[in-house]
């Protein structure tokens, strides 16, 4: 439904896109995701199909608001490294 899609909040990923030739371990989005958890850095998430039929690859969707007993929290933002002038 296009009307419903326009109402959804868009998630905009910041940061640099990882190299496809040398992707990071774990979830390929963990370096740019504000919801990234420790497991995201080492384990690639399994596919999960929602009730609406959308397939997602995210630990939050496969395990819910807690993951392995740990509450879901935002990962700290990494500040860009600015070389001295």
N, C-alpha and C positions, 0 to 999 in steps of 0.2 A: 504494500500500500504506500504509494508515494507521499501522501499526506502524513502518514505516521512516520515515515523515514525522515521527513523534514523536521519533525518535532524532536527527534532524538538528539541528545547531546553528543557532539563529535569529540572524539579523543584525538588530539594532535600530539604526535610523538616528536620530541625535540632531539637534539643531538645529531651526531653523524650516523649514517647508515653503515652497518658493519660490512666488511668485504665479503662478497659471495664466495671468493676463492678461499677465504680463511674465516668462516663464521665462528662466532663465540660458542663456547660450550653451553649446553643447556638450551633454554628458550632463546630463539634468535632475536627476540625483542627485549630481553632483560636489560640491555645496556641503555635503553631509551624509555622504559616503562616506569611510570611513577608508582605502580603497584608491585614492582618486582620484590621477590622474597629470596631468601638464601637458596631454596630448592630450585628457583628459576635459573640460577647461575650454574647449576650442574646437571639438572634433569630436564630433558626435552619433554614437554607435556604430551600426553596421549590425546587423540581426538575425542571430542565429546559432542554429541548431537543434542541440541536443545529441543524442547517440546514443539517449537515452531519449525524444526527441521534444519536449522542452521548448524553447521559443524564448526566448532571452535577448538583451538589448541591453546589452552590456558589452564594453569593449575587452579586458578580461582574458580573456574567453571567445573572442574573435575572434583574439587574437594569442598567447595563452599566458602563461607567467610572465615573459616579456620582451616589451617593446613597442618596436618600432623600434630594437632593440639596447640599450635601456636596461633595467636590472633594475627589477622592480616593488618599490616601497617604499611604506610608509604615508605619507600626507600629514600634515604637522604639524597638530595640533588647534588650532583657533582659540579663543582665550579670549574669553568674552563680555565685552563692553564694559559696565562698570558706571559709571553717571554718579556724579559726586561728590555727597556728601550735603549 
